[in-house]
Each structure stands twice: as structure tokens, then as C-alpha cells.
Amino acid sequence: MSKRVAINIINAAKIYAPIKIEDLDEKRIVPKMMLRRRLTRNAKIMLYLADKCGFTGGKIVYGSAFGELQATVGITDAILNETSISPTLFQNSVYNSAPSYFSLLNGDKDEIITISSGMNTSRVALQTAALQALVSGERVLCVVTECLDINMIEDVKTCTSYLESGVAVVLEIAKDESGAVEIENVKEEGVIDSLQELMTLVLMSDKSKTKVFVSL
């Protein structure tokens, strides 16, 4: 029998757009131009969501089913065309680029866990974040982003209506289970499945349902 815990959703935020999210407030959130220029789209979205949640440091669980596709495609294009590979693209091609930029920006030296589990990514990320909160007794930022705007993506895109999307919650372990509810079986239409578990928490939070059970 799996264990479950009750969590409090402290803050929550979501954002998505059919192709590109236009306003991520990068100049305010990342005032240093050199750092801002190096950011991936996933990093910009994560920083935006963390800012919306009022999270400036602490433990982070970051998830992405597809990771840094744009950087990876840039590298493979360079290999195909026999041109030099950009060091920035190489640096940005790893799955933990987004939370690493958060760490650099905020001087955050706390633990970061990166999750990639296909369409179950947000579910696994949420379970991991709840476990982190249980073990540490601290608040945890759980965030999942997907940036899929690459060349010819429209030829193969079947899993989402939004090429850029992200969702985040700051959670902590509830002191007791009174008033806690099960996670509802609702979805945000058109959003990729890898975000849906966290997206449900945001939708529930919008309805003031902020204490929920998470199975570990």
C-alpha cells in the first residue's frame, strides 16, 4: 500500500502560448544582460513562474519531458552542416539548464532534482517534491516546463496545442490531514500531458482547494 501525505499549496502559477510566450518580464527578473542572453526558453519560463510564486531560493524539483530541444537541435544542425558547435548551445543542452540558471541568478545553493518521465513527468515531479518537503521539513518549488518550438514541429505535433508552456507550485507538508482533498481528475484543454498533474493543482488552487493528498 502506497503512502500518501497531505500538502499545502502555498503559491501556484501557469503560463502557455500557441507558439511563443511574449512577455516573460526577463529584463526585470534577470537585470544582467549577459546572463539574460544565455537563457533558454525553458529557463525564462521557469524564472517567470518562480517569480510569480514568490520563490527566491530553496529546494527545487524541475521537470521536463522533452528538455532543451532548441539547443539540442542547434547542435545536431551544426553536426549535419559540419559547422562549429556553439559552446552556449552545448552548455544549454542538458535537462537541468533551467534550474541551474535560477541557482546562478539567486545565489541558491540548495538541492535541485531534475525529473524527466515522459507524459508522467509532472506526476513524478510532484511526488518527488512532496517527498523532499516531507524529509526536509521545508517548502519546495516544483516546476515543469516544455518548449517545443523547433523547425518542422508542426509536422509531428500531436500532443499539445501550445509549443511553450509551464506550471509551478510551491508546496509544504501540511501539519495535519484535516480538510485535505484528493487531486481532482480535471485537465486544462490542449496542454501537454507532461504538465497536467501540476496544472490540476493550479486549477484547484484557483478554487481555494489548497490542501491535497499526494501519493508517494
Phi, psi and omega in degrees: 000128184284147178278149173225153180230155174265131179241153170260130173273109184282312178214156180208150179205152177214157177200145176197160180207152182303321180235293183227132175288123191280321187237100177251009173057037185299321185296326177282316185288323181236083185293335181280116187298319183297320177290318182299323181291337182272348187294140170280167177296321176301318181295318179298318180293317179298315180298321178298313181293319177298320178296317179298328180274358180069028184259120182242358179174152181135193182286140184230136166243117182246136179230150173199127178289322187251350175066211185270073183299319184297316178294319180297317178296321177300321179292314181294326176296320179296319178295316180298318183270002179056045175247168182290144180273129179295128176301327179293317177299318180298316179297323186273000187277352183273157186294333184265019179302312185301306180293334177294321176295323175301315180299316179296315183296319187258000183062032184274119181254011181282176186288139175237129173243133180249132185239136168219113185219047178057220181287353176266011188303311184291330177295313180292321178297317179296316178299318180294318179295319178296320178294319177301316180295322180295316183287319187271335186074016183245167171285148183228137171270124175245122185218139177229134178227154174220128176233109191244011185281085177235166182303130176070017181298329181296339179287339185235354186288117177227352191256000183199154173263356186233120181281340174232130181202156177196153180212145182213147171223144168257126185229161173214162177286130178289149180290332176210172184265359182298130179082357180288145181236161177286153175293128184288155178266070179232153180229152171270113187305132175089346181279140182301144184299334181293348177255349197295323182298314177290324179300322178299320178297322178296315179298320177293320179298323178298336179259018177067022173263089191247005173238115186225158176272138174235125177279134180260000000 
